[in-house]
Amino acid sequence: VRGEVTGYRGPHSSGHCYFGLKDDKARMDAVIWRGVFSKLRFKPEEGMEVIATGKLTTYPGSSKYQIVIEHLEP
């Protein structure tokens, strides 16, 4: 998924990182688990354009999709 980082506030106290990826037509929730986040060569920032690869999942309790990011490139 290619998109702009939105709603980024840095890693949560759990070490996981939650934000959105958007383009001019859509927005998708994204999560990076603590183990993956600690190995990133760069840290995402608000407004940064990125390419994310991972698994598309549904968030429990809602009908929203999210990407569980396994690799992130600027």
N, C-alpha and C positions, 0 to 999 in steps of 0.2 A: 504494500500500500504506500503510495506517495502522497504526502500531505504536509500541511503546516501544523506545527505543535501549537495547541491552544489549551488554556486552562492549566498550564504547568505551574506547579508550586513546589517542585523539588520532591525528594523522596519522603514518604510518609514515615511516621515513627517506627513502622514495621520494617522499613527498608525497601518496601515496594514503591513503585512510582506510577501514579495515575494521571492521565491527561487525555486530550482528544486529538484527533488528526482530522484536518478539514481541507477541502478545496472549495472552489467557487460554487459547487453544487451539493455537497454533502458533508456530514461530520460523523465520525465513528469514535467511540470510546476506546481507549488503549490502556494496557497495563504492562509494566515490566516488573517481573518478580525480582526480589532482592538479589538472588544469585547471579542473574543475568545483568542487572543494573551495575553491580560491583565490577563487572568485567568489561563494561563499555569503554571504548577508547576515547570517547567524548561524552559530555553530559548534555542532554537536550535542554533547550532554552525556549521560552515563549517566542513564537513567531518564526522559529527555525524551520526550514524546509528539510524534510527527512524522507528516507525510504525505509519502511519497516517490513520485516518478514516475520511470520509467526503463524499461530493457529487462530482461526476464527471460531469463537465460542459464543454461547449465550450466557448472559449474566443471570444467575439464579434469582428467581423471584420477579423477573421482568421479561419482556419479550424483546429486549435490546441485544444486538450483537456487539461484541467487542473483539479486538485483536489482542492476543497474548503475545507480546513481542519477544522473539528469540534472537533477533539480530537487527541492529539499527545503524544506518549510514547517514551522514550529513548530505 
